[in-house]
Amino acid sequence: MKSVRRLAAPLLIAVVTAAVFLPSLWFGFLPFDDYQNLNTNPRFHGGGSSDVSWILTTRVVGHWIPVTWLSFAVDYAFWGREPRGYHATNVALHVLNALLWYVVARRLLGLAAPGARPAAVQAGALAAALAFAVHPLRVESVAWVTERRDVLSGAFFLLAVLAYLRAVGRDVRPDRRWLGLSLLAFTGALLSKEITMTLPLVLVLLDIYPLRRLRWPETLVEKIPFVLVGAAGAAVSAISVATDIGFTGLGRLGVPARLALVAYSAVFYPLQTFLPFGVAPLHEFPLHVDPLAPRFLASLAGAAGVTVVAIAARRALPWFAAAWAYSVLTILPVSGLAHVSTILAADRYSYLTTLSWALVLGGGVAALLGATSRRAFVAAGLAGVLLLLGVWGYLTRAQVYVWRDAESLWTAAVAADPDCAQCHAGLGIALLAAGRLEDAERESTVAVLLRPDRADHHAVLASVLEGRERLDEAARSWATAGRLHPRYAVEARRALGIALAGRGRFEDAARELRAARALTPMLPVTPHLVRALNGLAIERARAGRLADAETALEEALALRPDSVEVRENLAAVRGARRR
């Protein structure tokens, strides 16, 4: 009977977590990194030796995450490119993490309150696990296949913490075997996602509270292997980002602005944990970061105030000081201190950093159950916690459906922040793919108006205008995109060539299209170049320049040997030249 009671809480956690995220199994891949990484990636096939070599060395969008790619390879071996299998793995890993967190939380609550009743500690751990597992902030990490790196690195991170807790105690020397397992799990976490690089600091924090292992410097010396692994992971991450994306320079984002970003991140995730009404697929980075702007000034004041309270109350409320310190330490890698992204914050970044606040909630439940003298107060408190968890679960289930496809995702993003240019551009792309060109033009135009400095937004508008056969306008938008970023320069020449051909300027069109084709042979330019050369040949033939016409048609035929029209025109020109 006792063993059944022991299994009841883990079983409840697993069932509730799986049920909340179950709808995601019927979702497809999203054209929001999923396509690029998995669905259309010609280098990812999942199995052969060349694939393994690529997996171990690739840096997609600045991330070196070979263990995550290996997990995708396992998925591919079972499912091919069927999305359901990938979603199922994400959900399974999240369920595993909820169970691991239950075990870790139970251990931490027991250490924090050694005199507490086991049943109260178990109930607190159950509440902490559910607060983590069914919170709306988890949806992005679980329902988005690309964020496998969150749930996988989370599993390794929690295993590392659990092994560390098994290795150490207040009055005994650490067990080297468990320390080794913790280090191995930490390495797996780093190779799944670099955000876990702060684990050595987390272990020191655990030594301070609740372990109270204050034997300095011994406890610091045992962290040296963790620090070395973490430093190596941080260095590889920095090199990958610098090579593939590039860090924002101090000239563009100064020290005061970076401190404002750190303060914003420090405050944003705890607030979103307890008041999850700003959950959104994207929180756009502002055009300018003004530390004196209301949201940053409030964040600086809030972060400073909480820090002062945490330090002042560190003896009376050590759990609060530890929770705040953990929250700040674990968000530092993505806080903006070393800035690279176009986002201000992301729900996925909360996956590990908000664990401490889930534990605070669990600690509150354990404390309530220990207050047996005030039964009415205890009952009211527990009812409030149950209501809170129920509301979070309801919001999470609703948020899961936001991620079912690109249109629903970006529609929700625009609704959450109508001033988000990237959200409007994303919705424009989704509507373009659905053939709703008028709506796509509206959204992409809004994106350009909100952020005229973004080349990719002009490129989206240009694509929509091409779809509506407004070629001159499309060419102008492509030209703007090309001026703002060199990667669109070839598209700009292609679009200009098509527009010139539409105006009957075939010679100029052919010149631009030849240049575009030479720069990027894979670009779909050939049909347009053939049409331009054919039009140029007809124009020259009418002017009596038969030799030039023949040259243009020969070039066109070399590009498209199966073109009946070009072949017939070439035969006619050659016949005219013989007469």
C-alpha positions as CSV (number, residue, x, y, z in Angstrom):
1,M,0.0,0.0,0.0
2,K,2.9,2.3,0.9
3,S,4.5,1.7,-2.5
4,V,1.2,2.5,-4.3
5,R,1.0,5.8,-2.4
6,R,4.6,6.5,-3.4
7,L,3.8,6.0,-7.1
8,A,0.5,8.0,-7.0
9,A,2.2,11.4,-7.3
10,P,4.6,10.6,-10.2
11,L,1.7,8.9,-12.0
12,L,-0.5,11.9,-11.6
13,I,2.3,14.2,-12.8
14,A,2.9,12.0,-15.9
15,V,-0.8,11.7,-16.8
16,V,-1.6,15.4,-16.3
17,T,1.4,16.6,-18.2
18,A,0.9,14.2,-21.1
19,A,-2.8,15.1,-21.3
20,V,-2.1,18.8,-21.5
21,F,0.4,18.5,-24.4
22,L,-1.3,15.6,-26.2
23,P,-2.8,17.7,-29.0
24,S,0.6,18.7,-30.2
25,L,1.1,15.2,-31.6
26,W,-1.3,16.1,-34.4
27,F,0.6,19.2,-35.4
28,G,3.0,19.5,-38.3
29,F,6.4,21.1,-38.7
30,L,6.4,24.8,-38.6
31,P,8.0,27.1,-41.2
32,F,9.6,28.7,-38.2
33,D,13.0,26.9,-38.1
34,D,11.4,23.4,-38.2
35,Y,11.4,23.4,-42.0
36,Q,14.9,24.8,-42.2
37,N,16.3,22.4,-39.6
38,L,14.4,19.2,-40.4
39,N,11.8,19.1,-43.2
40,T,13.9,20.6,-46.0
41,N,17.4,20.3,-44.7
42,P,19.3,18.4,-47.4
43,R,22.1,17.6,-45.0
44,F,19.9,15.9,-42.4
45,H,18.9,12.3,-43.2
46,G,19.5,10.9,-39.8
47,G,21.6,7.8,-40.3
48,G,24.7,7.3,-42.4
49,S,28.3,8.0,-41.5
50,S,28.2,11.3,-43.4
51,D,25.1,12.4,-41.5
52,V,26.8,11.6,-38.2
53,S,29.8,13.6,-39.2
54,W,27.6,16.6,-40.1
55,I,25.6,16.2,-36.9
56,L,28.8,16.3,-34.8
57,T,30.2,19.4,-36.6
58,T,27.3,21.5,-37.8
59,R,26.4,24.9,-36.3
60,V,22.9,25.7,-37.4
61,V,22.0,29.4,-36.7
62,G,25.0,29.7,-34.3
63,H,24.2,26.6,-32.2
64,W,26.5,23.7,-31.8
65,I,24.1,21.1,-30.2
66,P,25.2,17.6,-31.4
67,V,23.3,15.7,-28.8
68,T,20.1,17.4,-29.9
69,W,20.8,16.5,-33.5
70,L,21.5,12.9,-32.5
71,S,18.1,12.8,-30.9
72,F,16.6,14.0,-34.1
73,A,18.5,11.3,-35.9
74,V,16.9,8.7,-33.7
75,D,13.5,10.2,-34.5
76,Y,14.3,10.0,-38.2
77,A,15.3,6.3,-37.9
78,F,11.8,5.6,-36.5
79,W,9.6,8.2,-38.2
80,G,11.4,9.5,-41.2
81,R,10.0,13.0,-41.6
82,E,6.6,12.3,-40.1
83,P,6.1,15.2,-37.6
84,R,4.1,13.2,-35.1
85,G,7.1,11.2,-33.9
86,Y,9.2,14.3,-33.3
87,H,6.3,15.9,-31.3
88,A,5.9,12.7,-29.3
89,T,9.5,12.7,-28.3
90,N,9.2,16.3,-27.2
91,V,6.2,15.5,-25.0
92,A,7.9,12.4,-23.6
93,L,11.0,14.3,-22.7
94,H,8.9,17.0,-21.0
95,V,7.0,14.3,-19.0
96,L,10.4,12.9,-18.0
97,N,11.5,16.3,-16.9
98,A,8.4,16.8,-14.8
99,L,9.1,13.5,-13.0
100,L,12.8,14.4,-12.5
101,W,11.9,17.8,-11.1
102,Y,9.5,16.1,-8.7
103,V,12.3,14.0,-7.4
104,V,14.7,17.0,-7.2
105,A,12.1,19.2,-5.6
106,R,11.3,16.6,-3.0
107,R,15.0,16.3,-2.1
108,L,15.4,20.1,-1.9
109,L,12.3,20.7,0.2
110,G,13.4,18.0,2.6
111,L,16.8,19.6,2.9
112,A,15.3,23.1,3.4
113,A,12.9,21.8,6.1
114,P,14.5,18.7,7.7
115,G,11.8,18.5,10.4
116,A,8.8,18.6,8.0
117,R,6.4,15.7,7.7
118,P,7.2,13.5,4.7
119,A,3.6,13.8,3.4
120,A,3.9,17.6,3.4
121,V,7.2,17.4,1.5
122,Q,5.7,15.0,-1.0
123,A,2.7,17.3,-1.5
124,G,5.0,20.3,-1.9
125,A,7.1,18.5,-4.5
126,L,3.9,17.4,-6.4
127,A,2.8,21.1,-6.5
128,A,6.3,22.2,-7.7
129,A,6.3,19.6,-10.4
130,L,2.9,20.5,-11.7
131,A,3.6,24.2,-11.5
132,F,6.6,23.6,-13.8
133,A,5.0,21.0,-16.1
134,V,1.7,22.6,-17.0
135,H,2.6,26.3,-17.0
136,P,1.8,28.2,-20.2
137,L,5.5,29.2,-20.5
138,R,6.3,25.6,-21.3
139,V,4.3,25.4,-24.5
140,E,7.0,26.9,-26.8
141,S,9.6,24.4,-25.6
142,V,7.3,21.4,-26.0
143,A,5.0,22.1,-28.9
144,W,7.8,23.5,-31.2
145,V,9.9,20.6,-32.5
146,T,13.0,22.8,-33.0
147,E,13.0,23.4,-29.3
148,R,13.9,19.8,-28.6
149,R,17.1,21.4,-27.3
150,D,15.1,22.8,-24.3
151,V,13.5,19.6,-23.2
152,L,16.6,17.5,-23.9
153,S,19.0,19.9,-22.1
154,G,16.5,20.2,-19.3
155,A,16.6,16.4,-18.8
156,F,20.4,16.4,-18.6
157,F,20.4,19.5,-16.4
158,L,18.0,17.9,-13.8
159,L,19.9,14.6,-13.9
160,A,23.1,16.6,-13.2
161,V,21.5,18.3,-10.2
162,L,20.0,15.0,-8.9
163,A,23.3,13.2,-9.2
164,Y,25.0,16.1,-7.4
165,L,22.5,16.0,-4.6
166,R,23.1,12.2,-4.3
167,A,26.9,12.8,-4.2
168,V,27.0,15.4,-1.4
169,G,25.7,15.9,2.1
170,R,26.1,18.2,5.0
171,D,28.5,16.0,6.9
172,V,30.0,13.5,4.5
173,R,32.6,13.7,1.8
174,P,31.2,13.7,-1.7
175,D,30.8,10.4,-3.5
176,R,33.1,10.7,-6.5
177,R,31.0,8.3,-8.6
178,W,27.9,10.4,-8.3
179,L,30.0,13.6,-8.9
180,G,31.3,12.0,-12.1
181,L,27.8,11.1,-13.2
182,S,26.7,14.7,-12.5
183,L,29.6,16.0,-14.6
184,L,28.7,13.6,-17.5
185,A,25.1,14.8,-17.4
186,F,26.2,18.4,-17.4
187,T,28.3,17.7,-20.5
188,G,25.1,16.2,-22.1
189,A,23.2,19.3,-21.2
190,L,25.8,21.6,-22.7
191,L,25.8,19.6,-25.9
192,S,22.0,19.8,-26.1
193,K,21.8,23.6,-25.4
194,E,24.4,26.1,-24.3
195,I,22.1,27.9,-21.9
196,T,22.9,25.3,-19.3
197,M,26.5,26.6,-18.9
198,T,25.6,28.2,-15.6
199,L,25.2,24.9,-13.8
200,P,28.5,25.2,-11.8
201,L,27.1,28.4,-10.3
202,V,23.9,26.7,-9.5
203,L,25.8,23.9,-7.7
204,V,27.6,26.5,-5.6
205,L,24.3,28.1,-4.8
206,L,22.9,24.7,-3.7
207,D,26.0,24.3,-1.4
208,I,25.0,27.6,0.3
209,Y,21.3,26.7,0.5
210,P,19.7,24.3,1.2
211,L,22.8,22.0,1.6
212,R,24.7,24.5,3.8
213,R,28.0,23.0,2.8
214,L,30.1,25.9,3.8
215,R,33.5,24.1,3.8
216,W,35.5,26.5,1.7
217,P,37.6,26.1,-0.3
218,E,36.9,22.3,-0.6
219,T,33.4,22.8,-2.0
220,L,34.8,25.2,-4.6
221,V,37.7,22.9,-5.6
222,E,35.3,20.1,-6.4
223,K,33.6,22.4,-8.9
224,I,36.7,22.8,-11.0
225,P,35.8,20.1,-13.5
226,F,32.3,21.6,-13.9
227,V,33.8,25.0,-14.4
228,L,36.2,23.7,-17.0
229,V,33.4,22.0,-18.9
230,G,31.1,25.0,-18.6
231,A,33.9,27.3,-19.8
232,A,34.6,25.1,-22.8
233,G,30.9,25.1,-23.6
234,A,30.7,28.9,-23.3
235,A,33.7,29.3,-25.5
236,V,32.4,27.0,-28.2
237,S,29.0,28.8,-28.1
238,A,30.7,32.2,-28.4
239,I,32.8,31.1,-31.4
240,S,29.7,29.6,-33.1
241,V,27.7,32.7,-32.6
242,A,30.5,35.0,-33.6
243,T,31.2,33.0,-36.8
244,D,27.6,32.4,-37.9
245,I,25.6,35.3,-36.6
246,G,27.8,37.9,-34.9
247,F,27.5,39.7,-31.6
248,T,26.0,43.1,-31.3
249,G,28.9,45.6,-30.9
250,L,29.2,48.0,-27.9
251,G,28.9,50.9,-30.3
252,R,25.3,49.9,-31.2
253,L,24.4,48.5,-27.7
254,G,26.3,50.1,-24.9
255,V,26.8,49.0,-21.3
256,P,23.8,50.9,-19.8
257,A,21.5,49.3,-22.4
258,R,22.9,45.8,-21.7
259,L,22.4,46.3,-18.0
260,A,18.8,47.4,-18.7
261,L,18.3,44.2,-20.8
262,V,19.7,42.0,-17.9
263,A,17.3,43.7,-15.5
264,Y,14.4,43.3,-17.9
265,S,15.1,39.5,-18.2
266,A,15.6,39.2,-14.4
267,V,12.1,40.6,-13.8
268,F,10.3,39.4,-16.9
269,Y,10.4,35.6,-16.2
270,P,9.3,35.6,-12.6
271,L,6.4,38.0,-13.4
272,Q,5.4,35.8,-16.4
273,T,5.5,32.8,-14.0
274,F,3.0,34.1,-11.6
275,L,1.0,36.3,-14.1
276,P,1.2,34.4,-17.4
277,F,-0.9,36.7,-19.4
278,G,1.8,38.0,-21.7
279,V,2.7,34.6,-23.1
280,A,3.4,35.0,-26.8
281,P,5.4,33.3,-29.6
282,L,7.7,36.3,-30.0
283,H,8.8,39.3,-27.9
284,E,10.4,41.6,-30.4
285,F,13.6,43.4,-29.7
286,P,13.1,47.2,-29.8
287,L,14.7,49.4,-32.5
288,H,16.4,51.3,-29.7
289,V,17.1,50.3,-26.1
290,D,16.7,53.3,-23.9
291,P,17.5,52.4,-20.3
292,L,15.2,55.3,-19.2
293,A,12.2,54.0,-21.1
294,P,9.4,53.0,-18.7
295,R,9.7,49.2,-19.1
296,F,13.5,49.2,-18.6
297,L,13.5,51.8,-15.9
298,A,10.8,49.8,-14.0
299,S,12.8,46.6,-14.5
300,L,16.0,48.2,-13.2
301,A,14.2,49.5,-10.1
302,G,12.4,46.2,-9.6
303,A,15.5,44.0,-10.0
304,A,17.5,46.3,-7.7
305,G,14.7,46.3,-5.1
306,V,14.3,42.6,-5.1
307,T,18.1,42.1,-4.9
308,V,18.3,44.4,-1.9
309,V,15.4,42.6,-0.1
310,A,16.9,39.2,-0.9
311,I,20.3,40.2,0.6
312,A,18.7,41.9,3.6
313,A,16.5,38.9,4.3
314,R,19.0,36.2,3.4
315,R,19.0,34.8,6.9
316,A,15.3,35.1,7.7
317,L,14.2,34.1,4.2
318,P,17.1,32.1,2.7
319,W,14.7,30.3,0.3
320,F,13.7,33.6,-1.3
321,A,17.3,34.8,-1.7
322,A,18.2,31.4,-3.2
323,A,15.2,31.4,-5.6
324,W,16.0,34.9,-6.8
325,A,19.8,34.2,-7.2
326,Y,19.0,31.0,-9.2
327,S,16.6,32.8,-11.4
328,V,19.1,35.6,-12.2
329,L,22.1,33.3,-12.7
330,T,20.4,30.9,-15.1
331,I,19.0,33.6,-17.3
332,L,22.3,35.5,-17.8
333,P,23.4,33.6,-21.0
334,V,20.3,34.9,-22.9
335,S,19.7,38.1,-21.0
336,G,21.3,40.5,-23.5
337,L,24.6,40.8,-21.7
338,A,26.2,39.4,-24.8
339,H,23.5,40.3,-27.4
340,V,22.9,38.5,-30.6
341,S,19.2,38.1,-31.2
342,T,16.2,40.0,-32.7
343,I,14.1,39.1,-29.6
344,L,13.8,40.8,-26.3
345,A,12.7,37.7,-24.4
346,A,11.4,34.3,-25.2
347,D,9.0,32.0,-23.4
348,R,11.4,29.0,-24.1
349,Y,14.1,30.7,-22.1
350,S,12.0,30.2,-19.0
351,Y,12.3,26.4,-19.2
352,L,15.0,26.1,-16.5
353,T,15.2,29.6,-15.1
354,T,11.7,29.5,-13.5
355,L,12.2,26.2,-11.6
356,S,13.0,28.1,-8.4
357,W,9.7,29.8,-8.4
358,A,7.9,26.5,-8.9
359,L,9.8,25.3,-5.9
360,V,8.8,28.4,-3.9
361,L,5.1,27.5,-4.6
362,G,5.8,23.9,-3.6
363,G,7.5,25.1,-0.4
364,G,4.4,27.1,0.4
365,V,2.2,24.0,0.0
366,A,4.6,22.0,2.3
367,A,4.5,24.9,4.9
368,L,0.7,25.1,4.7
369,L,0.4,21.4,5.4
370,G,2.7,21.7,8.4
371,A,0.4,24.4,9.9
372,T,-2.0,22.0,11.4
373,S,-3.3,24.4,14.0
374,R,-5.1,26.6,11.5
375,R,-7.1,24.1,9.4
376,A,-9.4,26.7,7.7
377,F,-6.4,28.7,6.6
378,V,-4.7,25.6,5.3
379,A,-7.7,24.5,3.4
380,A,-8.1,28.0,1.8
381,G,-4.4,28.1,0.9
382,L,-4.5,24.6,-0.7
383,A,-7.7,25.5,-2.6
384,G,-6.0,28.6,-3.9
385,V,-3.0,26.6,-5.1
386,L,-5.3,24.0,-6.8
387,L,-7.2,26.8,-8.5
388,L,-3.9,28.4,-9.7
389,L,-2.6,25.1,-11.1
390,G,-6.0,24.6,-12.8
391,V,-5.9,28.0,-14.4
392,W,-2.4,27.5,-15.6
393,G,-3.3,24.1,-17.0
394,Y,-6.3,25.6,-18.8
395,L,-4.2,28.4,-20.3
396,T,-1.5,26.0,-21.3
397,R,-3.9,23.7,-23.2
398,A,-5.3,26.8,-25.0
399,Q,-1.7,28.0,-25.8
400,V,-0.8,24.5,-27.2
401,Y,-3.3,25.0,-30.1
402,V,-1.6,28.3,-31.0
403,W,1.4,26.3,-32.2
404,R,-0.7,24.0,-34.6
405,D,0.4,25.9,-37.7
406,A,2.1,29.0,-38.9
407,E,-1.1,31.1,-39.5
408,S,-2.4,30.4,-36.0
409,L,1.0,31.0,-34.5
410,W,1.5,34.4,-36.1
411,T,-2.1,35.5,-35.7
412,A,-1.7,35.0,-31.9
413,A,1.6,36.8,-32.0
414,V,0.1,39.8,-33.7
415,A,-2.8,39.8,-31.3
416,A,-0.4,39.7,-28.3
417,D,1.7,42.6,-29.7
418,P,0.2,44.6,-32.6
419,D,3.4,46.6,-32.8
420,C,5.6,43.5,-33.4
421,A,6.9,43.9,-37.0
422,Q,8.4,40.4,-37.1
423,C,5.0,39.0,-36.1
424,H,3.3,40.8,-39.0
425,A,6.0,39.6,-41.4
426,G,5.6,36.1,-40.2
427,L,1.8,36.3,-40.6
428,G,2.4,37.7,-44.1
429,I,4.5,34.7,-45.0
430,A,1.9,32.3,-43.7
431,L,-0.9,34.0,-45.6
432,L,1.3,34.1,-48.8
433,A,1.7,30.3,-48.5
434,A,-2.0,29.9,-48.1
435,G,-2.6,32.0,-51.3
436,R,-4.3,34.8,-49.4
437,L,-2.3,37.5,-51.2
438,E,-4.3,40.6,-50.3
439,D,-4.1,39.7,-46.6
440,A,-0.5,38.9,-47.0
441,E,0.2,42.3,-48.6
442,R,-1.5,44.0,-45.7
443,E,0.5,42.3,-43.0
444,S,3.9,42.6,-44.8
445,T,3.2,46.3,-45.5
446,V,2.6,46.8,-41.8
447,A,5.9,45.0,-41.0
448,V,7.8,47.3,-43.3
449,L,6.1,50.4,-41.9
450,L,6.9,49.4,-38.3
451,R,10.5,48.4,-39.0
452,P,11.8,49.9,-42.3
453,D,15.3,49.0,-41.3
454,R,14.6,45.2,-41.6
455,A,15.7,43.8,-44.9
456,D,13.8,40.6,-44.4
457,H,10.5,42.5,-44.0
458,H,11.1,44.2,-47.4
459,A,11.8,40.8,-48.9
460,V,8.5,39.4,-47.6
461,L,6.6,42.3,-49.1
462,A,8.5,41.9,-52.4
463,S,7.6,38.2,-52.5
464,V,3.9,39.1,-52.0
465,L,4.0,41.8,-54.7
466,E,5.5,39.3,-57.1
467,G,2.7,36.9,-56.3
468,R,0.2,39.7,-57.1
469,E,2.1,40.3,-60.4
470,R,3.0,43.9,-59.5
471,L,6.6,43.4,-60.7
472,D,7.8,47.0,-60.7
473,E,6.8,47.4,-57.0
474,A,8.3,44.0,-56.2
475,A,11.6,45.0,-57.8
476,R,11.7,48.2,-55.7
477,S,11.1,46.3,-52.5
478,W,13.8,43.7,-53.5
479,A,16.2,46.6,-54.2
480,T,15.5,48.1,-50.8
481,A,16.1,44.7,-49.2
482,G,19.4,44.3,-51.2
483,R,20.6,47.7,-50.0
484,L,19.9,46.9,-46.3
485,H,21.5,43.4,-46.4
486,P,23.8,41.9,-49.1
487,R,22.1,38.5,-48.9
488,Y,19.1,39.9,-50.8
489,A,21.3,41.6,-53.6
490,V,20.9,38.6,-55.9
491,E,17.1,38.5,-55.4
492,A,17.1,42.2,-56.2
493,R,18.8,41.7,-59.5
494,R,16.5,38.8,-60.4
495,A,13.4,40.8,-59.6
496,L,14.7,43.8,-61.5
497,G,15.3,41.6,-64.5
498,I,11.8,40.2,-64.4
499,A,10.4,43.7,-64.1
500,L,12.5,45.0,-67.0
501,A,11.3,42.1,-69.1
502,G,7.7,42.9,-68.3
503,R,8.4,46.5,-69.6
504,G,9.9,45.1,-72.8
505,R,13.5,46.1,-71.9
506,F,14.8,42.7,-72.8
507,E,18.4,43.5,-73.1
508,D,18.6,45.1,-69.7
509,A,16.5,42.2,-68.3
510,A,18.8,39.6,-69.7
511,R,21.9,41.4,-68.2
512,E,20.4,41.4,-64.7
513,L,19.1,37.9,-64.9
514,R,22.5,36.6,-66.2
515,A,24.2,38.3,-63.2
516,A,21.7,36.8,-60.7
517,R,22.2,33.3,-62.2
518,A,26.0,33.6,-62.2
519,L,26.0,34.7,-58.5
520,T,23.5,32.0,-57.4
521,P,23.1,29.1,-59.9
522,M,20.4,27.5,-57.7
523,L,18.2,30.6,-57.9
524,P,15.1,29.9,-60.1
525,V,16.2,32.4,-62.7
526,T,16.5,30.3,-65.8
527,P,12.8,30.4,-67.0
528,H,12.8,34.2,-66.7
529,L,16.2,34.5,-68.5
530,V,15.0,32.3,-71.3
531,R,11.9,34.4,-71.8
532,A,14.0,37.6,-71.7
533,L,16.4,36.2,-74.3
534,N,13.5,35.1,-76.5
535,G,12.0,38.5,-76.3
536,L,15.3,40.1,-77.0
537,A,15.8,37.9,-80.1
538,I,12.3,38.8,-81.5
539,E,13.1,42.5,-80.9
540,R,16.5,42.2,-82.7
541,A,15.0,40.2,-85.6
542,R,12.4,42.9,-86.2
543,A,15.2,45.4,-86.3
544,G,17.0,43.3,-88.9
545,R,19.8,42.2,-86.5
546,L,19.4,38.6,-87.3
547,A,22.9,37.5,-86.2
548,D,22.3,39.1,-82.7
549,A,18.9,37.4,-82.6
550,E,20.4,34.0,-83.4
551,T,23.0,34.5,-80.7
552,A,20.3,35.3,-78.1
553,L,18.2,32.3,-79.1
554,E,21.2,29.9,-79.0
555,E,21.9,31.1,-75.4
556,A,18.2,30.5,-74.6
557,L,18.2,27.1,-76.1
558,A,21.3,26.1,-74.2
559,L,19.5,26.9,-71.0
560,R,16.2,25.2,-72.0
561,P,16.8,22.6,-74.7
562,D,13.2,21.4,-74.4
563,S,11.7,24.8,-75.2
564,V,9.6,24.4,-78.4
565,E,9.1,28.1,-78.8
566,V,12.8,29.0,-78.7
567,R,13.7,26.1,-81.0
568,E,11.0,27.3,-83.6
569,N,12.2,30.9,-83.3
570,L,15.8,29.9,-83.8
571,A,14.9,27.8,-86.9
572,A,13.0,30.8,-88.3
573,V,15.9,33.2,-87.7
574,R,18.4,30.8,-89.3
575,G,16.1,30.4,-92.3
576,A,15.8,34.1,-92.7
577,R,19.6,34.5,-92.6
578,R,20.0,31.9,-95.4
579,R,17.6,33.7,-97.6
